[in-house]
Amino acid sequence: MGCLGKAINSRRVVPCRTDGLAIADYRIICVFHGANGHVQAVGYSEGGHEVMYDDVWTIEQARHAIQKGHRLYTVSPSTGAQADIELHGDTIRTKPEQSTDNTLDDLPIRG
């Protein structure tokens, strides 16, 4: 039984995995707020860079990536601890038990 890849952003098609392992890890390093003040998009780094993002996902694209098996995470600037990002209602958030100063609200704002 085959699995066709789904486009995550405009540049890549990612293969599906069914063994429970993350397809890829993406470090979320910044956020973009909309006019309402809420996070509308996130900048991510495929290589774990802390200051340069490779591309931007809307919240819906980030949710889709998580649903497809990708691991999205943030990193605490004070401890270096990682916190996974999870689906939460119609948005995303860092897992509360893993986050201290590495929530989406703590990330640099761009745009």
C-alpha positions as a Markdown table, in Angstrom:
| # | Residue | x | y | z |
|---|---|---|---|---|
| 1 | Met | 0.0 | 0.0 | 0.0 |
| 2 | Gly | 1.6 | 3.3 | -1.1 |
| 3 | Cys | 1.3 | 6.7 | 0.4 |
| 4 | Leu | 1.5 | 9.9 | -1.7 |
| 5 | Gly | 3.3 | 12.9 | -0.3 |
| 6 | Lys | 1.5 | 16.1 | 0.5 |
| 7 | Ala | 2.8 | 19.6 | -0.2 |
| 8 | Ile | 3.5 | 21.3 | 3.1 |
| 9 | Asn | 4.7 | 24.5 | 1.6 |
| 10 | Ser | 5.2 | 25.8 | -2.0 |
| 11 | Arg | 8.6 | 24.3 | -2.3 |
| 12 | Arg | 8.5 | 20.7 | -1.0 |
| 13 | Val | 6.6 | 17.5 | -1.1 |
| 14 | Val | 7.1 | 15.4 | 2.0 |
| 15 | Pro | 6.7 | 11.6 | 2.0 |
| 16 | Cys | 4.3 | 10.0 | 4.5 |
| 17 | Arg | 5.5 | 7.7 | 7.3 |
| 18 | Thr | 3.5 | 5.1 | 9.1 |
| 19 | Asp | 5.9 | 3.8 | 11.7 |
| 20 | Gly | 5.1 | 6.5 | 14.3 |
| 21 | Leu | 8.4 | 8.3 | 14.0 |
| 22 | Ala | 8.5 | 12.0 | 13.0 |
| 23 | Ile | 9.1 | 12.6 | 9.3 |
| 24 | Ala | 11.2 | 15.7 | 10.1 |
| 25 | Asp | 11.9 | 18.0 | 13.0 |
| 26 | Tyr | 11.2 | 21.7 | 12.6 |
| 27 | Arg | 12.3 | 24.3 | 15.1 |
| 28 | Ile | 9.9 | 27.2 | 15.3 |
| 29 | Ile | 12.0 | 30.3 | 15.9 |
| 30 | Cys | 9.6 | 33.2 | 15.4 |
| 31 | Val | 5.9 | 34.2 | 15.0 |
| 32 | Phe | 3.9 | 36.5 | 12.8 |
| 33 | His | 0.9 | 38.2 | 14.4 |
| 34 | Gly | -2.2 | 39.2 | 12.5 |
| 35 | Ala | -4.2 | 42.5 | 13.0 |
| 36 | Asn | -6.0 | 40.8 | 15.9 |
| 37 | Gly | -2.8 | 40.3 | 17.8 |
| 38 | His | -3.0 | 36.5 | 17.5 |
| 39 | Val | -0.3 | 34.3 | 16.0 |
| 40 | Gln | -1.1 | 33.9 | 12.3 |
| 41 | Ala | 2.0 | 32.2 | 11.1 |
| 42 | Val | 5.3 | 30.7 | 12.3 |
| 43 | Gly | 8.9 | 30.8 | 10.9 |
| 44 | Tyr | 10.6 | 27.5 | 11.0 |
| 45 | Ser | 14.2 | 26.2 | 10.6 |
| 46 | Glu | 14.7 | 22.7 | 9.2 |
| 47 | Gly | 18.3 | 22.6 | 10.5 |
| 48 | Gly | 17.5 | 23.9 | 14.0 |
| 49 | His | 19.0 | 27.3 | 13.5 |
| 50 | Glu | 18.0 | 29.8 | 16.2 |
| 51 | Val | 18.0 | 33.1 | 14.2 |
| 52 | Met | 17.3 | 32.3 | 10.5 |
| 53 | Tyr | 14.1 | 30.7 | 9.4 |
| 54 | Asp | 13.9 | 28.7 | 6.2 |
| 55 | Asp | 10.3 | 29.4 | 5.5 |
| 56 | Val | 7.0 | 30.4 | 7.0 |
| 57 | Trp | 3.9 | 28.3 | 7.7 |
| 58 | Thr | 0.4 | 29.6 | 8.4 |
| 59 | Ile | -1.1 | 28.1 | 11.5 |
| 60 | Glu | -3.2 | 25.8 | 9.2 |
| 61 | Gln | 0.0 | 24.6 | 7.4 |
| 62 | Ala | 1.7 | 24.0 | 10.8 |
| 63 | Arg | -1.3 | 22.0 | 12.0 |
| 64 | His | -1.2 | 20.0 | 8.8 |
| 65 | Ala | 2.5 | 19.3 | 9.3 |
| 66 | Ile | 1.9 | 18.0 | 12.8 |
| 67 | Gln | -1.0 | 15.9 | 11.6 |
| 68 | Lys | 1.3 | 14.3 | 8.9 |
| 69 | Gly | 3.8 | 13.3 | 11.6 |
| 70 | His | 6.3 | 16.2 | 11.6 |
| 71 | Arg | 7.7 | 17.3 | 15.0 |
| 72 | Leu | 7.5 | 21.1 | 15.6 |
| 73 | Tyr | 9.2 | 22.4 | 18.6 |
| 74 | Thr | 10.6 | 25.5 | 20.4 |
| 75 | Val | 13.8 | 25.9 | 22.4 |
| 76 | Ser | 14.1 | 27.7 | 25.8 |
| 77 | Pro | 16.7 | 30.5 | 25.5 |
| 78 | Ser | 17.6 | 30.1 | 29.2 |
| 79 | Thr | 17.9 | 26.3 | 29.5 |
| 80 | Gly | 18.1 | 24.9 | 26.0 |
| 81 | Ala | 15.1 | 22.6 | 26.8 |
| 82 | Gln | 12.9 | 21.7 | 23.9 |
| 83 | Ala | 9.1 | 21.9 | 24.0 |
| 84 | Asp | 7.0 | 20.1 | 21.4 |
| 85 | Ile | 4.2 | 21.9 | 19.7 |
| 86 | Glu | 0.8 | 20.3 | 19.7 |
| 87 | Leu | -2.6 | 20.8 | 18.2 |
| 88 | His | -4.9 | 22.9 | 20.4 |
| 89 | Gly | -8.5 | 23.6 | 19.2 |
| 90 | Asp | -8.1 | 25.3 | 15.9 |
| 91 | Thr | -4.6 | 26.5 | 16.6 |
| 92 | Ile | -1.3 | 25.2 | 18.0 |
| 93 | Arg | 0.6 | 25.6 | 21.3 |
| 94 | Thr | 3.6 | 24.3 | 23.1 |
| 95 | Lys | 2.9 | 21.4 | 25.4 |
| 96 | Pro | 2.3 | 23.0 | 28.8 |
| 97 | Glu | 4.2 | 20.5 | 30.8 |
| 98 | Gln | 7.3 | 21.0 | 28.6 |
| 99 | Ser | 7.4 | 24.8 | 28.4 |
| 100 | Thr | 8.6 | 27.6 | 30.6 |
| 101 | Asp | 10.1 | 30.4 | 28.6 |
| 102 | Asn | 9.8 | 28.7 | 25.2 |
| 103 | Thr | 6.1 | 29.1 | 24.4 |
| 104 | Leu | 5.0 | 30.7 | 21.1 |
| 105 | Asp | 4.3 | 33.9 | 22.9 |
| 106 | Asp | 8.0 | 34.0 | 24.0 |
| 107 | Leu | 9.4 | 33.8 | 20.5 |
| 108 | Pro | 10.5 | 36.9 | 18.5 |
| 109 | Ile | 7.8 | 38.6 | 16.5 |
| 110 | Arg | 8.4 | 39.2 | 12.8 |
| 111 | Gly | 6.5 | 41.1 | 10.1 |
